[in-house]
Amino acid sequence: MKYQLWITAVVALAVACDDPTEPPPTTDGMHWPPGQIDIVIDPSVGTMDPDAATHIKAAFYTWVHQADIPITFSFETRACDAWDNCVEAESPWEWSNPEAAAITDLVYVSDGIKSASIIFNTENWKWSTSGEFVSTLTRDIQTAALHEAGHVLGLIEHSDDPEATMFAEIGWDVDRTLSQEDIDSVRELYNERSRRD
């Protein structure tokens, strides 16, 4: 008998508003400006698995290559600071949902996303890069990073399709590919941006 345990992904948003009399911007069509997104991979991800950084990078590249969007990434490994787009591991877990495997924290203003962080929960979950099922308490780093990278790119809403990477709950199954819905959603977001820019 196969058991499945699902974990809800959490997205935290911070809205920066220059004029407090203006309503905050909506998340509809939120995106990065064209070009390169610089991402810092904190050394703490090495506590998850020695190959964690490689698999996190692969998750980001999957979005660019499979969806063919006009974004590139550069990665640097060092301690994160407050101004970085950062991927890190956290224990003790200080976010409100102790069962969340990871969260994405975005900061944006009316003209787009300004910064993003992905935080992996290493207090309550074990992590693997094997690409195979390990246990019900172990998550595949690349599978989780693929989902969180979708949020980083601006896919805030979760999909209703359980086959989609952007489905709200991440099980312990390993899935390192994007569904057609994921590809169509990110292409629509970035093609819409191209028409506006």
C-alpha positions in Angstrom: 0.0 0.0 0.0 1.3 3.4 -0.9 0.7 6.3 1.5 0.8 9.9 0.5 1.3 12.9 2.7 0.9 16.3 1.2 2.5 19.5 2.3 1.0 22.9 1.6 3.3 25.4 0.0 3.3 28.8 1.6 3.9 32.1 -0.3 4.5 35.2 1.8 4.2 38.6 0.0 5.5 42.0 1.1 4.2 45.0 -0.7 6.2 48.2 -0.9 4.2 51.3 -1.6 5.8 54.7 -2.2 2.6 56.6 -1.6 0.5 55.4 1.4 -2.6 57.1 0.0 -2.4 54.9 -3.1 -3.9 51.4 -3.0 -1.2 48.6 -3.0 -0.4 47.0 -6.3 -2.1 43.7 -7.2 -0.3 40.5 -7.8 -1.9 40.1 -11.2 0.8 40.0 -13.9 3.6 40.4 -11.3 7.0 39.7 -13.0 10.7 40.5 -13.1 12.1 43.1 -15.5 13.8 41.6 -18.5 17.3 40.3 -18.0 19.3 38.5 -15.3 18.2 37.6 -11.8 21.1 37.3 -9.4 20.5 34.6 -6.8 22.6 33.9 -3.7 22.7 30.3 -2.4 23.4 30.5 1.3 25.9 27.8 2.5 23.1 26.6 4.8 21.6 24.7 1.9 24.6 22.3 2.2 23.1 21.0 5.4 20.2 19.6 3.4 22.5 17.6 1.1 26.0 18.2 -0.3 24.5 18.5 -3.8 21.6 20.7 -2.9 22.9 23.9 -4.7 23.3 22.0 -8.0 19.7 20.8 -7.8 18.3 24.2 -6.8 20.1 25.7 -9.8 18.7 22.9 -12.1 15.1 23.8 -10.9 15.5 27.4 -11.9 17.0 26.5 -15.3 14.1 24.1 -15.9 11.7 27.1 -16.0 13.9 29.0 -18.4 14.6 26.1 -20.7 11.2 24.4 -20.8 9.1 27.5 -20.8 11.5 29.6 -23.0 11.1 32.8 -21.0 13.4 35.9 -21.3 15.1 35.5 -17.9 18.5 34.3 -17.0 20.0 33.4 -13.6 23.4 33.9 -12.1 24.3 32.1 -8.9 26.7 32.9 -6.1 27.4 30.9 -3.0 27.9 33.0 0.1 26.0 34.1 3.2 22.7 35.9 2.4 22.1 39.5 3.4 18.9 41.5 3.5 19.2 42.8 0.0 19.8 39.4 -1.8 17.6 37.2 -3.8 18.3 34.3 -1.6 17.9 30.5 -1.2 18.6 29.2 2.3 17.8 26.5 4.7 16.4 27.3 8.1 16.4 25.4 11.4 14.8 26.2 13.8 11.8 26.9 11.5 10.5 30.3 12.3 7.5 30.5 9.9 3.9 30.0 11.0 3.3 26.7 9.3 5.6 24.0 10.8 4.5 21.5 8.1 5.5 23.7 5.2 8.5 22.2 3.4 9.6 25.5 2.0 8.3 29.1 1.5 8.9 31.8 -1.0 9.0 35.4 0.3 8.5 38.0 -2.4 8.8 41.8 -2.3 7.3 43.8 -5.1 6.1 47.2 -6.1 3.8 48.3 -8.9 6.5 47.9 -11.6 7.4 44.3 -10.6 9.1 41.9 -8.3 12.0 43.5 -6.4 13.4 40.6 -4.4 12.7 37.0 -3.6 13.8 34.4 -1.1 13.2 30.7 -0.8 13.6 29.2 2.6 13.7 25.4 3.1 12.4 23.9 6.3 15.3 21.7 7.7 13.9 21.5 11.2 10.8 19.4 10.3 11.9 17.7 7.0 14.7 15.7 5.6 15.9 16.4 2.1 17.4 14.4 -0.7 18.9 14.8 -4.2 18.7 11.1 -5.2 15.8 11.6 -7.5 14.0 8.7 -5.9 11.5 8.2 -3.2 13.4 7.9 0.1 10.8 8.1 2.9 7.6 9.9 3.8 9.6 12.4 5.8 12.0 13.2 3.1 11.4 15.6 0.2 13.3 15.9 -3.1 15.1 19.2 -3.1 14.8 19.8 -6.9 11.0 19.0 -6.9 10.4 21.5 -4.0 12.8 24.1 -5.6 11.0 23.8 -8.9 7.7 24.7 -7.3 9.2 27.6 -5.3 11.1 28.9 -8.3 7.7 29.2 -10.0 6.6 31.5 -7.2 9.9 33.5 -7.6 9.1 34.0 -11.3 5.7 35.4 -10.4 3.3 32.5 -10.4 1.7 33.4 -7.1 -1.6 31.5 -7.4 -1.5 27.7 -7.0 -2.9 25.4 -9.7 -5.9 23.3 -9.2 -4.3 20.6 -11.3 -2.6 18.0 -9.0 -0.2 17.1 -11.9 1.1 20.7 -12.1 4.3 21.8 -10.5 2.4 24.8 -9.1 -0.2 22.6 -7.4 -0.6 23.8 -3.8 0.5 20.7 -2.1 3.9 19.0 -2.7 3.9 15.2 -2.0 6.9 13.0 -1.5 6.9 12.0 -5.2 9.8 13.1 -7.3 8.7 15.2 -10.3 11.4 17.5 -11.8 9.4 18.5 -14.9 6.8 21.2 -15.7 3.3 20.4 -16.8 1.9 22.1 -19.9 -0.2 24.3 -17.6 2.9 25.5 -15.8 4.6 26.3 -19.1 1.6 28.1 -20.4 1.2 30.1 -17.2 4.7 31.4 -17.1 4.8 32.1 -20.8 1.6 34.1 -20.6 3.0 36.1 -17.7 6.2 36.9 -19.5 4.6 37.4 -22.9 2.1 39.8 -21.3 5.1 41.6 -19.8 6.8 41.9 -23.2 3.7 43.4 -24.7 3.6 46.1 -21.9 7.3 46.9 -21.8 
